[in-house]
Amino acid sequence: MGLAVTSTGALELEEIPDEVVIVGGGVVGMEFAALFNALGSKVTVLEKFTVLGSLDSELQRYMLRLLQRKGVEIYNQADVKRFEGSTVVAEIKGETREFAGDKVIVSLGRRPNLQAVEKLNLALERGAIRTNERLETSIPGVYAIGDVNGKQMLAHVASAEGLVAVRNIMGDQAVINYDRVPACIYSFPEVAVVGLTEEEARKRGHELRTGTFPLAANGKALAEGETEGLIKIVADAKYGEILGVHIIAAQATDLISEAVLALDLEATLEELAMAIHPHPTSSEIVMEAAHVALGQAIHVFKRQ
């Protein structure tokens, strides 16, 4: 195995490297950063733009501080110039620097493999098969789901798209609302999000109510010693409709499902706040954040 590997190759390593350089600070890159940091490796992350740039800015800052506190070295705006064995040469703020590691993990995204369907001459868009909202390609009756259509390269999205495509093949008019697709980061703690970030919601013209609740104020988290993290709810101010939910918590990837259902049902802050959650559970943070957004916080003080 070479000195530079992809995320697939990183899973095949037989020994834990002492030092790892990760090129790419997206979801997969940061999952490996958290993993190798937890295993005791010295981890350096080089990101051309901003690490975890797709997250709500509040969660992005939280994760950046947390990972740095755990010893992960993170360099944003790092322009990688070349690889010299297991050394990465990058330009940062006009200065050329070298970052050496036992292994380099290259995590710069994936491209669809369209080799099997090349002879169909399907219309493409940004290197992926172009589909309409019903997932039908440029050839009537031919549908494309999963990574090959380039929409969202997630296993649960591919499964949902498969169901939608079959319904449409059977004569239905089914579509997927990609604004309501959950995304997960399997770090320590986990990150899970669904819907709009605060920045996205404001760009779409929404007046907002937001509520943030820390894991440190949750009884179950305190009992389990897993108090790192927070939940943030983004809601429309006029009607209270939930627009986005963003969670950092040890069990974030499980907790996000309630938020997915809330968005699908167009639930409001008041409905989430009044839904009785069992105690002590991690899921109480959803209810608590809704109370905060409504100005009815019980277990935390909301600064005005």
N, C-alpha and C positions, 0 to 999 in steps of 0.2 A: 504494500500500500504506500502511496506517495506521501510526501510531507504535507501537501495541501489536499484537502478532501472536501466533499460536499457534505450536507447534513446526513445523507445516506451513509457515506463512508465513516462519518463520526460515530454512527451507531455500531459500526463493526470494529471499532478500536478494541484491542485486547488488553491494553494497559491504560491507566489514567495518566495523561501527560502532565508533567510538572507545570508547563506553561502553554497556554493556548491563545492564539490570536484569531479573533473572529472578524471577518470582513463582511459587514452588513448588519445593521442594527434594527432589522424588522422583527416580526414575530418569531420566526424560526431562529434567527440569530440570537435573540435575547433569551429564548428558551434554553439554548445550549450554553449561553453565558451563565444563566442561573444554575443549570445542571452541573457544569464543570466547577463552578465556584463552590457549590455545595459539596462536591467530591474532593475539594482541596486544591484544585489547580489555580494557578495565577492566571487570571483572564483579562485580556485586553480586547476591547471592541472598537472597530474603526467603521464609522458610518459617514457616508458622503453628505447626507442632509442632516436629519435629526433623529436620534434613537426613538423608536416607538412613536413616530410622527403621526400615525393614524389615530392615536388615542386622544380623548379629551385632555386638554392641556393640564388640568389639575391632576389627573391620574398619571399623565406622562411625567410631570415634575416629581410626583410621589415615588414612582418606580425608579426614576433616575437617582434620586437621593438615597433610596433604599439599597439599590445595587451598589452604588459607590460606597456606602457605609459598610457594606459587606466585603469590600475590597476589589470590586470589579472596576477596572480602569476604562473609562468611556471617553472617546474622542468624536465629537460631532464635527461636521464640515471637514472630514478627512478625505482628501482626494488621493486614492491609491494609484500609484504610478507603475509599480512592477513588483514581481515576486522574485526573490533570490533564495531558492531553497525554501527553508522555513522562516525566512525573514521577509516582512512586508515593508516596502518603501512607500511612504505616503507624504503628501504635502499638507501641512496643517498651519493655517494662518500665515502662509507664505514661507514657512520653514520646512525643509525636507528632513524627515525623521525616519529612523529604522526601528521596526518592532519585531523582535525575534521570539520564536516560540518553538516548542517541540513539534507542535502541529498547528496548521492553519486551516480553519474551517471557513469555506467560502459559502456565504448565504446571501446570494443576490437575486433570489427569486427563481421561478421556473417558467419554462416555455412549453406550450402544448405540443405534444407529439402527434402530428397529423399524417404520418407516413402511411397509415392503413387506408386513408380516404383520399389520397392525393388524386387518384384517377377520376373522382367525382367532380372535380373542378368546382368545389363549393366556394362561394364568396367568403373572403376573409376580412377581418378587421383587427388591426394591431396584432397580427400573427396568430389569431384564433378564428374559429369558425363563427361567422356572423349569423345571429339568429334574431327573430323578432321576439316580442314579449311572450309568445306562446311556445318559444324554443324551437320553432320551425326554421330550417335553413333556407338558402336561396333556391333549393330544389323542393317543391311541394311534396309533402309526405315524408321528408327526411328531417329528423330532429337531432339536435346535438345537446348533450347534457354533460355536466361535470367540467373538468379542467379544459377540455378541448374548446369550449365556447368562451373561455377566458373571463367569465363574469366574476365569480368568486371561487377560488381554488380551495374549497373546503369539502370534506367528505359528506357532512350533513347537507350541504347545499346540493351536491350531486344526487343524493338520495331524494331530496325534495323535488329537484328538477325532473328526476326520473318519473315520479308520480304525476307531476304536471304534464309531462310529455305524453304519458300513456292516456291520461284523461283526454287530452286534445286529439290524440290518434283515434279515440273512441267517439269523437264528435263534440266534446265539451269545449269551453272557452276559458280554460284555466290559465292563470298567470302567477308569478311569484313577486311579492313586494320585497325587493332586496334591502329596503330600509329596515326591515324587521328580521333580518338574519343575524343570529348571535355569532360572535367571534370570541375565541378563547385563546389565552396564552398560558401554557402549562409551565409556569415559573414557580418560584417560592417567595411569597405567596402567589396564587394564581390570579389571573386577570380575566374578566369576562364582561363583554359589552354587547348591547343591542340598541338599535335606534340611533338618534342623532346626538352628536356631541353638543355642548353649549355653543361652540363656535359655529357649527353647521346650522343649528336651529336659528341663531341670530341672523345668519346670512340669508335664511329663507324668510325672514321678516317676522319671526315670532317675538312677541313680548314674553319674557320667561319668568317662571318661578323655579328656583333650584333648591334642593335640599341635600346636605352632606352629613353623613353620620359615621363616626369612627368605630372600628371594630373594638377598640379599647373600652367602649361603653356598652358592649354586649356581654351578657352574663355567660353564655356558652363559650365565647371566645376567651374570656378571662379564665374559665374553668379548664379549658384545654391548653392554655398558654399560647394561643394563636391570635395575638392582639394586633398584629401588623395589618393595616389595610383600612379601607373605607368604602362607602357606597355613595354614589351621587345620582340623584334623580333630576332629570331635566324635563320640565313640563310647560305647557302653554299657559300663560297667565290668565287669559280671558276665560277659558273653559276648563282649565285644569287637566287637559288631556296629557297623558304620559307620552313624551316624545323620545326619551332615551334613558337608559339605566346603565350605569358604569360601576363595576365592582372590582375591588382588590381585596382578596380574602383567601384563606387557606382552602375554602370550598366554593370559590367564586363560580367555577364552571358548572356546579350543580345549582347554585342559587339563581343563576341567570334565567332558568326556565320559567320561573314565576313572572319575570319581567317580560319575556317573550309573549306569554299569554296575555299579560296586561296590555301590551301594544296591539296584539291581534284583536283584542276585544275593545280597543279604544277606551281603556279604563282611565279614570281620573285620579288625581291625588287624594281626594276625599274617599273614594272607593278603596284605594290601597290602605289609607290610614285607618279606615273603619273595619277592614277585614281582620278578624281576630287571628293572630298568629300564636302558636303554642310557645310556652316558656318553660325552660330555657332552650332556645334554638338559635342557630345562626340566621335563620330566615327572618327573625324579628327585625333585622337591620332594614329590610325593605319597608316595613310598616313605619319604623322610626324615622327613616329619611323622608317619607311622605309627610309625617307630622312636622318635621323641620321645615319643609317647603311651604307648608300651610301656616307657619308661624305658631305652631302648637307643640313645640318640642317639650318633652317631659324629662328626658334623661340626659340632655346636653343643653348647654347655653348657646343660643344662636346670637352672634354679634350682629347688630344692625348696621 
